[in-house]
Each structure stands twice: as C-alpha cells, then as structure tokens.
Amino acid sequence: MTTDEILDKLEEMFPEARCELNHKNALELIVAVVLSAQTTDVSVNQVTPALFAAYPDLDAYEQASVADIEGYIRRIGLYHSKAKHIKELTHDLKYEFHGEVPSSMKDLTSLAGVGRKTANVVRSVWFDIPSFAVDTHVNRVAKRLCLAKPEDSVEKVEEKLKRKIKRERWNRAHHLFIFFGRYFCTARNPKCEACPFQAICRYYKEKGK
C-alpha cells in the first residue's frame, strides 16, 4: 500500500479532518498550540475563550503577570510553565518581531515554549507552508503503519514522513494522521477489527502473534 493510497483511504474516513484548536488569528493559534502540550485540544478549547477575551492582543499580555495568566489556564496540565512561556513569547513577539507571529522555523523556535511541533503547526495551519507536525498521534500512527521504526525519534519520524509523502500533501496528511490516531487508531483499544490497514500494520501483526 503506497502512502498516497493510505492518505486517500484516510480522506474517505475523515473528510472533516482539520485543526481542532479554536483560534481567530495567528496569536491565538500559537498560544493555543503551546497550551496543548501534553493536554487534549478539548481541554485547551475550554480555557481559551476566557483567556483570549482577557488578552485580545500583545499589549494586554504585556500588562499581565504570569500569575494572572495562570488563573485562566489552571485547569490544564503544566499550567505554571505554560503561563511563563506565554508571557515570554508574547513579550518577544511584541519587541523582537514587531508584533507579528513569524513564519520561519528559526524564528518560531526561538520563542519560549515553541519547539518543532508547535512551529510546524503554526506554519501549516496559519501560513499554509508545507509542514509536518509530529505529535503523539502522528508518531504512533506512523510507527504502526510501518512508515517509521519503533525506535525512531520524533525528528526522525518527521524526516521520514516528509520523504515518503508528497510535499503538496503534507499539511493535509498531518490532520488526517491526527484524526486517525485520535478517533480510530488510539493508544489503547484501537479499532483494529474495522481497520483498513491491517495488512501493513505493525501493531496488528504483533497483536496477533
């Protein structure tokens, strides 16, 4: 089964696949993605309406303390470090990047709390730059479908997926892999019996041994 065939099947299964973090602009997106680390998008979407209403722009974040920001995100994991990162990255956006969220990998990853995954999401979703963000779902799916090895690092998985999937499909493939991993090929109790990828799935083969 080719990568194009895998993606075509995923398109049939999840035609609605998209970024599920609610946002209206690049600032809201980058903050939401930073908040989403080791936390579900559902949890992030529960706290961001009040957060974004309180801090609609960089000037508002500049006036806030870390403790102020913590008050809005206390319900999600790692809220203390995330509040600190948001305070730092919004400060840098205001003073180092002239109030704009940058689009380059180098500039994005210079911001507090922004690694390759977050940068790739922002580049892909907001700027429509071909990118492949590897989160826990993408990592799991890539390894189960033998598109990467079990021992591969996240960076290696990204490299392999970008090599095996056509560049023009990267952005869409990212969302398809996430939806497949989030709603079908879950970490626990995946829907193996109904899966169209049984013939190529490392997990299914090992489970049957």
Disulfide bonds with the S-S distance in Angstrom:
none
